[in-house]
């Protein structure tokens, strides 16, 4: 290929590459962003070192998890029903154990919160794995 032809082909190739890269991620289904938000809010909950002093912080962070889960359900309840159900069960368990720990703080009730939060993280991993191919 002559130098002149090469120079003429470079702009066309650059435009094609730019058009291809610009399209990436723009057409992701709504479930992708809602799972990202849920992942972030669950991360806030799982990052808390659970003890009697952090229960209020955990409650505040957990309220966002519940809001984000509603959005995930709205975006893809049918397609990922099994995984969403697992996250809902884990959310329910965290909610119950957190309520019990706030009402009656003790090593046992606080430990139950920690266990429930770990299960929530595992349930999210299942949802993440299922949604990964879509996003």
N, C-alpha and C positions, 0 to 999 in steps of 0.2 A: 504494500500500500504506500502510495506516495505521501510525502509530508503534507501536501495540499489537501488530499483526501482525508488524511488523519485529522487535520485541523478543522475540516468541515464536519466530521463525524463527532468530535468532542462535544459541541453544544447540544447536539441531538441526544447523545447518550446521557449527558448531564440532566437534560430536561426529563428524559424518561426515568432516570433514577430518582429525581426529585418528586415526580408525580407518584411513583411507587411508594416512596417513603412517606409522603404526605398522607396517603390513604391508610397507612397503618394505624390501627387503634381507633379511628374515627367512627367506625361502624360497629363497635363492640356493643353487644346487647346490654340492656340496663342492668342485668344481673351482675355484670362484671364490676361496675362501679358500686353497686349496693353491697356486694360481698367484700369489696375493698374497704368500704366504710365499716362493715361489721367486723372485719379482721382488725381494723384499727381500734375500734371500741373494745373488743375483747382483749386486745393487747394491753389496753389501759388497765383492764381488770386483772389480767394475769401478771402484770408487772408490779402490782401492789403486794408488798410483804404483809400477808394477812396476820393481823393480831388485833387485840381489843382496841388499840388506839387508831387503827386504820379502817374500822368498820364504816364510819360515816363517809369517808372518801370512797370506799368501795361501793357503797350504796349510790352515791352520785354518779360514779363511772358506770355502774351497772344499769342505771336508768337509760343511758345512751345505747347500751347493748340491746335493750328491749325495743327501743325506737328503731334501731338499725335492722333488727330481725324482722320487724313488721314490714320494712321496705323490701327486704330480700323476699319475703313471702309474697308480697305484691308483685314483684318482678318475675318470679319463676316458681311459684308454689307447685305447679303441676309437673314441670320437668324435673325438679330436684326434690320431690316430696319426701322421699326416704331420708335424705340428708338433712333437709330442713326440719323434719320431725325429730331427728336425733339432736339437733341444736336446740330445738324448743324444749325437749325433755331436759337437756343439760341446763338451760336457762331457768326452767322451773325448779330444778334441784338447787341451783345457786340462790334463787329467790327465797325458797323455803329455808335453806340453811342460814342465809344472811338474816332473814327475819328472826329466826330463833336465836342467833348469836347477838343481835342487837337487843332483843328482849331479855335474854339471860346470858350475858357474856361469861364464858368459862373456857377452859382449855379444850374441852370436848366440842363445844359448839363452834368455836373458832377453827378448830381442826377440820370440822365438817365443811366449813366454808372453803377452806383450802382444797380439800378433796373435790368438792363440787366444781370449783374453778378449774382445776386440772382436767376434769372430765369435759368441761365446756371447751377447753382448748383442743382436746382430742376430737370432739364433735365438729369443731370448726375445720380441723384438718380434713375430715371426711368430706365436708361440703367443698372446701377448697380444691381437693383432688377431683371431685366430680365436675366442678365448674371450669377447671383449668383448660380443658380442651375447647370450651366455648369461647374463652377469652384469649 
